[in-house]
Amino acid sequence: MILVTGGTGFVGRALVPALLEREHRIALLVRRPARLTEKGNILVRQGDLLDPSSLVAALEGVTTIVHLAAALPDSGLAASEVRRVNVEGSMNLARAAVGCKIVQFVHGSSAGVYGDGTTLGPRDESSPAAPRTVYEQTKLEAERAVVSELAHTSVAWSILRPSGMHGPERLASARFFHRICHQPVWIHGPAITLLHPTYVGDVVTAILRTLGRIDLHAEIINIGGPRALTYRELIELVASRLGVRVRQLQIPLRLPRSLGRLAPTRTRTLHDRTTAIERLTRSVVNRSVDISKARRLLGFEPYSLELGLDHTIEWARRERLL
């Protein structure tokens, strides 16, 4: 049986049906089981990542854990609580996995742990971690907590680092598309900003290809879409799929740091606001990753970027979010 944490989240909602199609028996870890109904091959297990004793009972009969649960940067939680959930919660689950003799532990992390690259080459798994936001820092700390607990044990662990996820049911994707529909002029700073959009189906595929691969012991694997592109290119591509036209302008010179305070930001902490401001003074912001390891070890081939965008746009229109 496979225990999935975060099964009702963005990736989890896409993963669970795929597991059921392959006739896996699934247990969903939830804090409030009354909100879900058990049916078919889905069991509901009550547990809290911050309550270690609850995890032991939840892992009865489980052989594999897919850990997707995390406190997100827009959750409204204080930084200390985000850290507790993401780091302490991951540590508790990994520790319980050892005690319950779990065979495989698949940990969903983020390519955000690399931070903003300062050169144009994609980052591979050996690239230094340089997380910049509180969320990115806690994802790296969670990785280290999991490794610390599972190292030198019989549990086969893998860490997946997806980059820039998008797809149906991700409100951030719908908000970005809505903005493109209603903002005809975009003004960019001088930096070359490289992004690496990853369709949620790619993350699901990577997880499915990792399951049962106990030979993948102590592996960290980047997951990304078919190509990286600049922020300008992404806006132009999305606009073309939406059937709208936008005009993009670029400030030719670096802004002085003092003007950075004018930058709008949704981030919630002083550190994250400082990070957003600093980007305005840089020549390169690189969020791309090298996925050759995923191709080699998992036989991973990413989904078409254009088709993934189209599926997401169809969902957003169906839900009247555009």
SEVEXDREN-152774 format. One record per residue (C-alpha): chain; x, y, z; residue in three letters; residue number from 1. Coordinates in nm, 3 decimals, decimal comma. Layout:
! SEVEXDREN-152774
<site unit="A" x="X" y="Y" z="Z" code="ALA" pos="NUM"/>
...
END
This chain:
! SEVEXDREN-152774
<site unit="A" x="0,000" y="0,000" z="0,000" code="MET" pos="1"/>
<site unit="A" x="0,114" y="0,355" z="-0,080" code="ILE" pos="2"/>
<site unit="A" x="0,063" y="0,634" z="0,173" code="LEU" pos="3"/>
<site unit="A" x="0,029" y="0,975" z="0,008" code="VAL" pos="4"/>
<site unit="A" x="0,063" y="1,293" z="0,209" code="THR" pos="5"/>
<site unit="A" x="-0,076" y="1,606" z="0,047" code="GLY" pos="6"/>
<site unit="A" x="-0,315" y="1,388" z="-0,151" code="GLY" pos="7"/>
<site unit="A" x="-0,573" y="1,667" z="-0,168" code="THR" pos="8"/>
<site unit="A" x="-0,318" y="1,924" z="-0,286" code="GLY" pos="9"/>
<site unit="A" x="-0,228" y="2,031" z="-0,638" code="PHE" pos="10"/>
<site unit="A" x="0,004" y="1,742" z="-0,727" code="VAL" pos="11"/>
<site unit="A" x="-0,182" y="1,495" z="-0,506" code="GLY" pos="12"/>
<site unit="A" x="-0,512" y="1,550" z="-0,685" code="ARG" pos="13"/>
<site unit="A" x="-0,342" y="1,462" z="-1,013" code="ALA" pos="14"/>
<site unit="A" x="-0,143" y="1,172" z="-0,869" code="LEU" pos="15"/>
<site unit="A" x="-0,421" y="0,980" z="-0,691" code="VAL" pos="16"/>
<site unit="A" x="-0,629" y="0,906" z="-1,006" code="PRO" pos="17"/>
<site unit="A" x="-0,313" y="0,795" z="-1,186" code="ALA" pos="18"/>
<site unit="A" x="-0,232" y="0,554" z="-0,902" code="LEU" pos="19"/>
<site unit="A" x="-0,585" y="0,418" z="-0,909" code="LEU" pos="20"/>
<site unit="A" x="-0,563" y="0,359" z="-1,284" code="GLU" pos="21"/>
<site unit="A" x="-0,264" y="0,138" z="-1,212" code="ARG" pos="22"/>
<site unit="A" x="-0,462" y="-0,046" z="-0,941" code="GLU" pos="23"/>
<site unit="A" x="-0,244" y="0,068" z="-0,653" code="HIS" pos="24"/>
<site unit="A" x="-0,397" y="0,058" z="-0,308" code="ARG" pos="25"/>
<site unit="A" x="-0,370" y="0,404" z="-0,155" code="ILE" pos="26"/>
<site unit="A" x="-0,390" y="0,552" z="0,193" code="ALA" pos="27"/>
<site unit="A" x="-0,432" y="0,928" z="0,223" code="LEU" pos="28"/>
<site unit="A" x="-0,290" y="1,093" z="0,533" code="LEU" pos="29"/>
<site unit="A" x="-0,528" y="1,364" z="0,649" code="VAL" pos="30"/>
<site unit="A" x="-0,575" y="1,556" z="0,971" code="ARG" pos="31"/>
<site unit="A" x="-0,956" y="1,567" z="0,939" code="ARG" pos="32"/>
<site unit="A" x="-1,072" y="1,234" z="0,792" code="PRO" pos="33"/>
<site unit="A" x="-1,440" y="1,330" z="0,817" code="ALA" pos="34"/>
<site unit="A" x="-1,388" y="1,547" z="0,508" code="ARG" pos="35"/>
<site unit="A" x="-1,305" y="1,245" z="0,289" code="LEU" pos="36"/>
<site unit="A" x="-1,487" y="0,922" z="0,216" code="THR" pos="37"/>
<site unit="A" x="-1,312" y="0,589" z="0,173" code="GLU" pos="38"/>
<site unit="A" x="-1,397" y="0,415" z="-0,150" code="LYS" pos="39"/>
<site unit="A" x="-1,252" y="0,139" z="-0,362" code="GLY" pos="40"/>
<site unit="A" x="-0,874" y="0,132" z="-0,332" code="ASN" pos="41"/>
<site unit="A" x="-0,858" y="0,457" z="-0,131" code="ILE" pos="42"/>
<site unit="A" x="-0,824" y="0,441" z="0,245" code="LEU" pos="43"/>
<site unit="A" x="-0,822" y="0,745" z="0,471" code="VAL" pos="44"/>
<site unit="A" x="-0,570" y="0,752" z="0,756" code="ARG" pos="45"/>
<site unit="A" x="-0,589" y="1,016" z="1,024" code="GLN" pos="46"/>
<site unit="A" x="-0,256" y="1,168" z="1,115" code="GLY" pos="47"/>
<site unit="A" x="-0,065" y="1,490" z="1,162" code="ASP" pos="48"/>
<site unit="A" x="0,293" y="1,541" z="1,048" code="LEU" pos="49"/>
<site unit="A" x="0,357" y="1,734" z="1,370" code="LEU" pos="50"/>
<site unit="A" x="0,225" y="1,447" z="1,586" code="ASP" pos="51"/>
<site unit="A" x="0,475" y="1,158" z="1,554" code="PRO" pos="52"/>
<site unit="A" x="0,257" y="0,912" z="1,745" code="SER" pos="53"/>
<site unit="A" x="-0,026" y="0,954" z="1,492" code="SER" pos="54"/>
<site unit="A" x="0,206" y="0,864" z="1,205" code="LEU" pos="55"/>
<site unit="A" x="0,290" y="0,520" z="1,339" code="VAL" pos="56"/>
<site unit="A" x="-0,075" y="0,414" z="1,333" code="ALA" pos="57"/>
<site unit="A" x="-0,126" y="0,572" z="0,990" code="ALA" pos="58"/>
<site unit="A" x="0,158" y="0,365" z="0,842" code="LEU" pos="59"/>
<site unit="A" x="0,010" y="0,026" z="0,930" code="GLU" pos="60"/>
<site unit="A" x="0,024" y="-0,195" z="0,622" code="GLY" pos="61"/>
<site unit="A" x="0,208" y="0,069" z="0,418" code="VAL" pos="62"/>
<site unit="A" x="0,520" y="-0,018" z="0,216" code="THR" pos="63"/>
<site unit="A" x="0,574" y="0,309" z="0,025" code="THR" pos="64"/>
<site unit="A" x="0,540" y="0,675" z="0,118" code="ILE" pos="65"/>
<site unit="A" x="0,495" y="0,959" z="-0,132" code="VAL" pos="66"/>
<site unit="A" x="0,542" y="1,276" z="0,069" code="HIS" pos="67"/>
<site unit="A" x="0,386" y="1,577" z="-0,104" code="LEU" pos="68"/>
<site unit="A" x="0,240" y="1,770" z="0,189" code="ALA" pos="69"/>
<site unit="A" x="0,389" y="2,113" z="0,255" code="ALA" pos="70"/>
<site unit="A" x="0,295" y="2,455" z="0,386" code="ALA" pos="71"/>
<site unit="A" x="0,298" y="2,689" z="0,087" code="LEU" pos="72"/>
<site unit="A" x="0,427" y="3,048" z="0,074" code="PRO" pos="73"/>
<site unit="A" x="0,077" y="3,191" z="0,015" code="ASP" pos="74"/>
<site unit="A" x="-0,083" y="2,994" z="0,299" code="SER" pos="75"/>
<site unit="A" x="-0,086" y="3,292" z="0,534" code="GLY" pos="76"/>
<site unit="A" x="0,116" y="3,103" z="0,795" code="LEU" pos="77"/>
<site unit="A" x="0,402" y="3,265" z="0,982" code="ALA" pos="78"/>
<site unit="A" x="0,750" y="3,168" z="0,865" code="ALA" pos="79"/>
<site unit="A" x="0,805" y="2,972" z="1,185" code="SER" pos="80"/>
<site unit="A" x="0,494" y="2,762" z="1,120" code="GLU" pos="81"/>
<site unit="A" x="0,591" y="2,701" z="0,756" code="VAL" pos="82"/>
<site unit="A" x="0,925" y="2,574" z="0,885" code="ARG" pos="83"/>
<site unit="A" x="0,758" y="2,350" z="1,143" code="ARG" pos="84"/>
<site unit="A" x="0,530" y="2,186" z="0,888" code="VAL" pos="85"/>
<site unit="A" x="0,785" y="2,150" z="0,610" code="ASN" pos="86"/>
<site unit="A" x="1,094" y="2,059" z="0,810" code="VAL" pos="87"/>
<site unit="A" x="0,980" y="1,909" z="1,138" code="GLU" pos="88"/>
<site unit="A" x="0,688" y="1,736" z="0,967" code="GLY" pos="89"/>
<site unit="A" x="0,915" y="1,576" z="0,706" code="SER" pos="90"/>
<site unit="A" x="1,159" y="1,467" z="0,974" code="MET" pos="91"/>
<site unit="A" x="0,879" y="1,306" z="1,177" code="ASN" pos="92"/>
<site unit="A" x="0,748" y="1,118" z="0,874" code="LEU" pos="93"/>
<site unit="A" x="1,093" y="0,992" z="0,774" code="ALA" pos="94"/>
<site unit="A" x="1,162" y="0,880" z="1,129" code="ARG" pos="95"/>
<site unit="A" x="0,829" y="0,696" z="1,141" code="ALA" pos="96"/>
<site unit="A" x="0,914" y="0,533" z="0,807" code="ALA" pos="97"/>
<site unit="A" x="1,226" y="0,380" z="0,957" code="VAL" pos="98"/>
<site unit="A" x="1,042" y="0,253" z="1,265" code="GLY" pos="99"/>
<site unit="A" x="0,761" y="0,105" z="1,055" code="CYS" pos="100"/>
<site unit="A" x="1,002" y="-0,063" z="0,812" code="LYS" pos="101"/>
<site unit="A" x="0,882" y="0,127" z="0,506" code="ILE" pos="102"/>
<site unit="A" x="1,047" y="0,002" z="0,186" code="VAL" pos="103"/>
<site unit="A" x="1,048" y="0,323" z="-0,021" code="GLN" pos="104"/>
<site unit="A" x="1,021" y="0,695" z="0,055" code="PHE" pos="105"/>
<site unit="A" x="0,959" y="0,941" z="-0,231" code="VAL" pos="106"/>
<site unit="A" x="0,998" y="1,300" z="-0,117" code="HIS" pos="107"/>
<site unit="A" x="0,848" y="1,584" z="-0,319" code="GLY" pos="108"/>
<site unit="A" x="1,078" y="1,883" z="-0,295" code="SER" pos="109"/>
<site unit="A" x="1,129" y="2,182" z="-0,526" code="SER" pos="110"/>
<site unit="A" x="1,391" y="2,309" z="-0,770" code="ALA" pos="111"/>
<site unit="A" x="1,351" y="2,633" z="-0,579" code="GLY" pos="112"/>
<site unit="A" x="1,624" y="2,502" z="-0,349" code="VAL" pos="113"/>
<site unit="A" x="1,875" y="2,614" z="-0,614" code="TYR" pos="114"/>
<site unit="A" x="1,754" y="2,972" z="-0,583" code="GLY" pos="115"/>
<site unit="A" x="1,818" y="3,219" z="-0,863" code="ASP" pos="116"/>
<site unit="A" x="2,107" y="3,113" z="-1,083" code="GLY" pos="117"/>
<site unit="A" x="2,344" y="3,390" z="-1,188" code="THR" pos="118"/>
<site unit="A" x="2,457" y="3,223" z="-1,511" code="THR" pos="119"/>
<site unit="A" x="2,252" y="3,101" z="-1,807" code="LEU" pos="120"/>
<site unit="A" x="2,327" y="2,728" z="-1,782" code="GLY" pos="121"/>
<site unit="A" x="2,065" y="2,494" z="-1,631" code="PRO" pos="122"/>
<site unit="A" x="2,134" y="2,369" z="-1,279" code="ARG" pos="123"/>
<site unit="A" x="2,189" y="1,997" z="-1,231" code="ASP" pos="124"/>
<site unit="A" x="2,165" y="1,795" z="-0,912" code="GLU" pos="125"/>
<site unit="A" x="2,526" y="1,873" z="-0,823" code="SER" pos="126"/>
<site unit="A" x="2,470" y="2,249" z="-0,841" code="SER" pos="127"/>
<site unit="A" x="2,498" y="2,427" z="-0,506" code="PRO" pos="128"/>
<site unit="A" x="2,176" y="2,497" z="-0,322" code="ALA" pos="129"/>
<site unit="A" x="2,109" y="2,867" z="-0,268" code="ALA" pos="130"/>
<site unit="A" x="1,747" y="2,906" z="-0,155" code="PRO" pos="131"/>
<site unit="A" x="1,634" y="3,265" z="-0,123" code="ARG" pos="132"/>
<site unit="A" x="1,278" y="3,266" z="0,010" code="THR" pos="133"/>
<site unit="A" x="1,152" y="3,118" z="0,334" code="VAL" pos="134"/>
<site unit="A" x="0,964" y="2,850" z="0,141" code="TYR" pos="135"/>
<site unit="A" x="1,273" y="2,751" z="-0,060" code="GLU" pos="136"/>
<site unit="A" x="1,484" y="2,742" z="0,256" code="GLN" pos="137"/>
<site unit="A" x="1,238" y="2,514" z="0,432" code="THR" pos="138"/>
<site unit="A" x="1,221" y="2,280" z="0,133" code="LYS" pos="139"/>
<site unit="A" x="1,599" y="2,242" z="0,144" code="LEU" pos="140"/>
<site unit="A" x="1,593" y="2,193" z="0,521" code="GLU" pos="141"/>
<site unit="A" x="1,321" y="1,931" z="0,475" code="ALA" pos="142"/>
<site unit="A" x="1,538" y="1,744" z="0,225" code="GLU" pos="143"/>
<site unit="A" x="1,826" y="1,743" z="0,470" code="ARG" pos="144"/>
<site unit="A" x="1,600" y="1,625" z="0,752" code="ALA" pos="145"/>
<site unit="A" x="1,474" y="1,334" z="0,540" code="VAL" pos="146"/>
<site unit="A" x="1,826" y="1,237" z="0,433" code="VAL" pos="147"/>
<site unit="A" x="1,949" y="1,256" z="0,791" code="SER" pos="148"/>
<site unit="A" x="1,674" y="1,022" z="0,910" code="GLU" pos="149"/>
<site unit="A" x="1,696" y="0,772" z="0,622" code="LEU" pos="150"/>
<site unit="A" x="2,071" y="0,760" z="0,564" code="ALA" pos="151"/>
<site unit="A" x="2,225" y="0,430" z="0,672" code="HIS" pos="152"/>
<site unit="A" x="1,882" y="0,262" z="0,684" code="THR" pos="153"/>
<site unit="A" x="1,721" y="0,007" z="0,454" code="SER" pos="154"/>
<site unit="A" x="1,464" y="0,261" z="0,328" code="VAL" pos="155"/>
<site unit="A" x="1,517" y="0,341" z="-0,041" code="ALA" pos="156"/>
<site unit="A" x="1,468" y="0,716" z="-0,070" code="TRP" pos="157"/>
<site unit="A" x="1,441" y="0,951" z="-0,366" code="SER" pos="158"/>
<site unit="A" x="1,397" y="1,327" z="-0,374" code="ILE" pos="159"/>
<site unit="A" x="1,222" y="1,486" z="-0,672" code="LEU" pos="160"/>
<site unit="A" x="1,282" y="1,855" z="-0,745" code="ARG" pos="161"/>
<site unit="A" x="1,019" y="1,985" z="-0,990" code="PRO" pos="162"/>
<site unit="A" x="1,058" y="2,332" z="-1,137" code="SER" pos="163"/>
<site unit="A" x="0,783" y="2,591" z="-1,192" code="GLY" pos="164"/>
<site unit="A" x="0,476" y="2,369" z="-1,180" code="MET" pos="165"/>
<site unit="A" x="0,159" y="2,465" z="-1,365" code="HIS" pos="166"/>
<site unit="A" x="-0,158" y="2,289" z="-1,464" code="GLY" pos="167"/>
<site unit="A" x="-0,533" y="2,256" z="-1,407" code="PRO" pos="168"/>
<site unit="A" x="-0,648" y="2,336" z="-1,052" code="GLU" pos="169"/>
<site unit="A" x="-0,346" y="2,555" z="-0,979" code="ARG" pos="170"/>
<site unit="A" x="-0,490" y="2,897" z="-0,903" code="LEU" pos="171"/>
<site unit="A" x="-0,153" y="3,065" z="-0,954" code="ALA" pos="172"/>
<site unit="A" x="-0,161" y="2,947" z="-1,316" code="SER" pos="173"/>
<site unit="A" x="-0,511" y="3,088" z="-1,365" code="ALA" pos="174"/>
<site unit="A" x="-0,410" y="3,421" z="-1,209" code="ARG" pos="175"/>
<site unit="A" x="-0,112" y="3,448" z="-1,444" code="PHE" pos="176"/>
<site unit="A" x="-0,329" y="3,375" z="-1,747" code="PHE" pos="177"/>
<site unit="A" x="-0,593" y="3,624" z="-1,628" code="HIS" pos="178"/>
<site unit="A" x="-0,326" y="3,890" z="-1,595" code="ARG" pos="179"/>
<site unit="A" x="-0,205" y="3,827" z="-1,949" code="ILE" pos="180"/>
<site unit="A" x="-0,562" y="3,859" z="-2,074" code="CYS" pos="181"/>
<site unit="A" x="-0,609" y="4,196" z="-1,904" code="HIS" pos="182"/>
<site unit="A" x="-0,265" y="4,356" z="-1,908" code="GLN" pos="183"/>
<site unit="A" x="-0,179" y="4,466" z="-2,263" code="PRO" pos="184"/>
<site unit="A" x="0,157" y="4,622" z="-2,173" code="VAL" pos="185"/>
<site unit="A" x="0,435" y="4,453" z="-1,975" code="TRP" pos="186"/>
<site unit="A" x="0,747" y="4,636" z="-1,857" code="ILE" pos="187"/>
<site unit="A" x="1,051" y="4,424" z="-1,773" code="HIS" pos="188"/>
<site unit="A" x="1,368" y="4,501" z="-1,587" code="GLY" pos="189"/>
<site unit="A" x="1,707" y="4,454" z="-1,751" code="PRO" pos="190"/>
<site unit="A" x="1,766" y="4,101" z="-1,622" code="ALA" pos="191"/>
<site unit="A" x="1,744" y="3,795" z="-1,844" code="ILE" pos="192"/>
<site unit="A" x="1,492" y="3,584" z="-1,651" code="THR" pos="193"/>
<site unit="A" x="1,488" y="3,215" z="-1,739" code="LEU" pos="194"/>
<site unit="A" x="1,195" y="3,002" z="-1,628" code="LEU" pos="195"/>
<site unit="A" x="1,135" y="2,630" z="-1,664" code="HIS" pos="196"/>
<site unit="A" x="0,759" y="2,555" z="-1,668" code="PRO" pos="197"/>
<site unit="A" x="0,667" y="2,202" z="-1,568" code="THR" pos="198"/>
<site unit="A" x="0,324" y="2,055" z="-1,632" code="TYR" pos="199"/>
<site unit="A" x="0,175" y="1,879" z="-1,329" code="VAL" pos="200"/>
<site unit="A" x="0,141" y="1,563" z="-1,537" code="GLY" pos="201"/>
<site unit="A" x="0,519" y="1,553" z="-1,568" code="ASP" pos="202"/>
<site unit="A" x="0,553" y="1,543" z="-1,190" code="VAL" pos="203"/>
<site unit="A" x="0,298" y="1,263" z="-1,173" code="VAL" pos="204"/>
<site unit="A" x="0,485" y="1,071" z="-1,442" code="THR" pos="205"/>
<site unit="A" x="0,812" y="1,108" z="-1,253" code="ALA" pos="206"/>
<site unit="A" x="0,655" y="0,981" z="-0,931" code="ILE" pos="207"/>
<site unit="A" x="0,499" y="0,682" z="-1,108" code="LEU" pos="208"/>
<site unit="A" x="0,832" y="0,596" z="-1,270" code="ARG" pos="209"/>
<site unit="A" x="1,004" y="0,617" z="-0,931" code="THR" pos="210"/>
<site unit="A" x="0,762" y="0,384" z="-0,749" code="LEU" pos="211"/>
<site unit="A" x="0,898" y="0,036" z="-0,697" code="GLY" pos="212"/>
<site unit="A" x="1,247" y="0,143" z="-0,799" code="ARG" pos="213"/>
<site unit="A" x="1,425" y="0,051" z="-0,480" code="ILE" pos="214"/>
<site unit="A" x="1,745" y="0,055" z="-0,681" code="ASP" pos="215"/>
<site unit="A" x="1,706" y="0,434" z="-0,680" code="LEU" pos="216"/>
<site unit="A" x="1,856" y="0,458" z="-0,335" code="HIS" pos="217"/>
<site unit="A" x="1,973" y="0,802" z="-0,221" code="ALA" pos="218"/>
<site unit="A" x="1,889" y="0,980" z="-0,547" code="GLU" pos="219"/>
<site unit="A" x="1,800" y="1,346" z="-0,602" code="ILE" pos="220"/>
<site unit="A" x="1,635" y="1,405" z="-0,940" code="ILE" pos="221"/>
<site unit="A" x="1,533" y="1,727" z="-1,116" code="ASN" pos="222"/>
<site unit="A" x="1,198" y="1,729" z="-1,293" code="ILE" pos="223"/>
<site unit="A" x="1,121" y="1,990" z="-1,559" code="GLY" pos="224"/>
<site unit="A" x="0,929" y="2,060" z="-1,873" code="GLY" pos="225"/>
<site unit="A" x="1,065" y="2,020" z="-2,227" code="PRO" pos="226"/>
<site unit="A" x="1,249" y="2,353" z="-2,233" code="ARG" pos="227"/>
<site unit="A" x="1,337" y="2,665" z="-2,044" code="ALA" pos="228"/>
<site unit="A" x="1,240" y="3,002" z="-2,182" code="LEU" pos="229"/>
<site unit="A" x="1,268" y="3,366" z="-2,085" code="THR" pos="230"/>
<site unit="A" x="0,988" y="3,539" z="-1,899" code="TYR" pos="231"/>
<site unit="A" x="0,921" y="3,747" z="-2,211" code="ARG" pos="232"/>
<site unit="A" x="0,898" y="3,432" z="-2,423" code="GLU" pos="233"/>
<site unit="A" x="0,663" y="3,269" z="-2,173" code="LEU" pos="234"/>
<site unit="A" x="0,430" y="3,569" z="-2,173" code="ILE" pos="235"/>
<site unit="A" x="0,430" y="3,575" z="-2,553" code="GLU" pos="236"/>
<site unit="A" x="0,362" y="3,201" z="-2,573" code="LEU" pos="237"/>
<site unit="A" x="0,077" y="3,210" z="-2,322" code="VAL" pos="238"/>
<site unit="A" x="-0,072" y="3,516" z="-2,493" code="ALA" pos="239"/>
<site unit="A" x="-0,069" y="3,330" z="-2,825" code="SER" pos="240"/>
<site unit="A" x="-0,246" y="3,029" z="-2,671" code="ARG" pos="241"/>
<site unit="A" x="-0,502" y="3,263" z="-2,515" code="LEU" pos="242"/>
<site unit="A" x="-0,556" y="3,445" z="-2,844" code="GLY" pos="243"/>
<site unit="A" x="-0,457" y="3,787" z="-2,710" code="VAL" pos="244"/>
<site unit="A" x="-0,182" y="4,031" z="-2,798" code="ARG" pos="245"/>
<site unit="A" x="0,053" y="4,196" z="-2,553" code="VAL" pos="246"/>
<site unit="A" x="0,326" y="4,454" z="-2,586" code="ARG" pos="247"/>
<site unit="A" x="0,647" y="4,402" z="-2,390" code="GLN" pos="248"/>
<site unit="A" x="0,899" y="4,673" z="-2,306" code="LEU" pos="249"/>
<site unit="A" x="1,234" y="4,637" z="-2,135" code="GLN" pos="250"/>
<site unit="A" x="1,424" y="4,885" z="-1,921" code="ILE" pos="251"/>
<site unit="A" x="1,770" y="4,889" z="-2,084" code="PRO" pos="252"/>
<site unit="A" x="1,977" y="4,978" z="-1,778" code="LEU" pos="253"/>
<site unit="A" x="1,998" y="4,834" z="-1,430" code="ARG" pos="254"/>
<site unit="A" x="1,777" y="5,000" z="-1,179" code="LEU" pos="255"/>
<site unit="A" x="1,955" y="5,147" z="-0,878" code="PRO" pos="256"/>
<site unit="A" x="1,882" y="4,946" z="-0,568" code="ARG" pos="257"/>
<site unit="A" x="1,698" y="5,244" z="-0,415" code="SER" pos="258"/>
<site unit="A" x="1,424" y="5,216" z="-0,682" code="LEU" pos="259"/>
<site unit="A" x="1,359" y="4,853" z="-0,599" code="GLY" pos="260"/>
<site unit="A" x="1,118" y="4,954" z="-0,324" code="ARG" pos="261"/>
<site unit="A" x="0,869" y="5,046" z="-0,597" code="LEU" pos="262"/>
<site unit="A" x="0,842" y="4,684" z="-0,710" code="ALA" pos="263"/>
<site unit="A" x="0,505" y="4,524" z="-0,629" code="PRO" pos="264"/>
<site unit="A" x="0,529" y="4,196" z="-0,444" code="THR" pos="265"/>
<site unit="A" x="0,293" y="3,945" z="-0,286" code="ARG" pos="266"/>
<site unit="A" x="0,557" y="3,795" z="-0,060" code="THR" pos="267"/>
<site unit="A" x="0,488" y="3,808" z="0,309" code="ARG" pos="268"/>
<site unit="A" x="0,824" y="3,838" z="0,482" code="THR" pos="269"/>
<site unit="A" x="1,089" y="4,108" z="0,485" code="LEU" pos="270"/>
<site unit="A" x="1,342" y="3,856" z="0,353" code="HIS" pos="271"/>
<site unit="A" x="1,119" y="3,761" z="0,061" code="ASP" pos="272"/>
<site unit="A" x="1,049" y="4,126" z="-0,023" code="ARG" pos="273"/>
<site unit="A" x="1,423" y="4,195" z="-0,022" code="THR" pos="274"/>
<site unit="A" x="1,473" y="3,900" z="-0,258" code="THR" pos="275"/>
<site unit="A" x="1,217" y="4,038" z="-0,504" code="ALA" pos="276"/>
<site unit="A" x="1,380" y="4,381" z="-0,494" code="ILE" pos="277"/>
<site unit="A" x="1,729" y="4,243" z="-0,547" code="GLU" pos="278"/>
<site unit="A" x="1,618" y="4,074" z="-0,871" code="ARG" pos="279"/>
<site unit="A" x="1,570" y="4,419" z="-1,024" code="LEU" pos="280"/>
<site unit="A" x="1,942" y="4,491" z="-0,991" code="THR" pos="281"/>
<site unit="A" x="2,071" y="4,169" z="-1,150" code="ARG" pos="282"/>
<site unit="A" x="2,160" y="4,076" z="-1,508" code="SER" pos="283"/>
<site unit="A" x="2,050" y="3,710" z="-1,489" code="VAL" pos="284"/>
<site unit="A" x="1,779" y="3,531" z="-1,292" code="VAL" pos="285"/>
<site unit="A" x="1,794" y="3,163" z="-1,387" code="ASN" pos="286"/>
<site unit="A" x="1,534" y="2,912" z="-1,267" code="ARG" pos="287"/>
<site unit="A" x="1,607" y="2,644" z="-1,527" code="SER" pos="288"/>
<site unit="A" x="1,715" y="2,289" z="-1,446" code="VAL" pos="289"/>
<site unit="A" x="1,893" y="2,004" z="-1,622" code="ASP" pos="290"/>
<site unit="A" x="1,661" y="1,701" z="-1,652" code="ILE" pos="291"/>
<site unit="A" x="1,909" y="1,463" z="-1,812" code="SER" pos="292"/>
<site unit="A" x="1,931" y="1,255" z="-1,493" code="LYS" pos="293"/>
<site unit="A" x="1,553" y="1,203" z="-1,493" code="ALA" pos="294"/>
<site unit="A" x="1,573" y="1,095" z="-1,856" code="ARG" pos="295"/>
<site unit="A" x="1,857" y="0,855" z="-1,782" code="ARG" pos="296"/>
<site unit="A" x="1,728" y="0,697" z="-1,461" code="LEU" pos="297"/>
<site unit="A" x="1,352" y="0,717" z="-1,511" code="LEU" pos="298"/>
<site unit="A" x="1,311" y="0,719" z="-1,887" code="GLY" pos="299"/>
<site unit="A" x="1,136" y="1,052" z="-1,827" code="PHE" pos="300"/>
<site unit="A" x="1,018" y="1,258" z="-2,125" code="GLU" pos="301"/>
<site unit="A" x="0,826" y="1,577" z="-2,048" code="PRO" pos="302"/>
<site unit="A" x="0,487" y="1,666" z="-2,185" code="TYR" pos="303"/>
<site unit="A" x="0,448" y="1,926" z="-2,459" code="SER" pos="304"/>
<site unit="A" x="0,466" y="2,275" z="-2,310" code="LEU" pos="305"/>
<site unit="A" x="0,205" y="2,404" z="-2,553" code="GLU" pos="306"/>
<site unit="A" x="-0,041" y="2,121" z="-2,482" code="LEU" pos="307"/>
<site unit="A" x="0,008" y="2,158" z="-2,109" code="GLY" pos="308"/>
<site unit="A" x="-0,072" y="2,528" z="-2,134" code="LEU" pos="309"/>
<site unit="A" x="-0,377" y="2,452" z="-2,347" code="ASP" pos="310"/>
<site unit="A" x="-0,511" y="2,202" z="-2,091" code="HIS" pos="311"/>
<site unit="A" x="-0,461" y="2,457" z="-1,814" code="THR" pos="312"/>
<site unit="A" x="-0,632" y="2,732" z="-2,014" code="ILE" pos="313"/>
<site unit="A" x="-0,928" y="2,502" z="-2,088" code="GLU" pos="314"/>
<site unit="A" x="-0,965" y="2,432" z="-1,716" code="TRP" pos="315"/>
<site unit="A" x="-0,940" y="2,802" z="-1,624" code="ALA" pos="316"/>
<site unit="A" x="-1,205" y="2,893" z="-1,882" code="ARG" pos="317"/>
<site unit="A" x="-1,431" y="2,610" z="-1,769" code="ARG" pos="318"/>
<site unit="A" x="-1,405" y="2,737" z="-1,412" code="GLU" pos="319"/>
<site unit="A" x="-1,462" y="3,096" z="-1,532" code="ARG" pos="320"/>
<site unit="A" x="-1,128" y="3,211" z="-1,396" code="LEU" pos="321"/>
<site unit="A" x="-1,039" y="3,398" z="-1,715" code="LEU" pos="322"/>
END
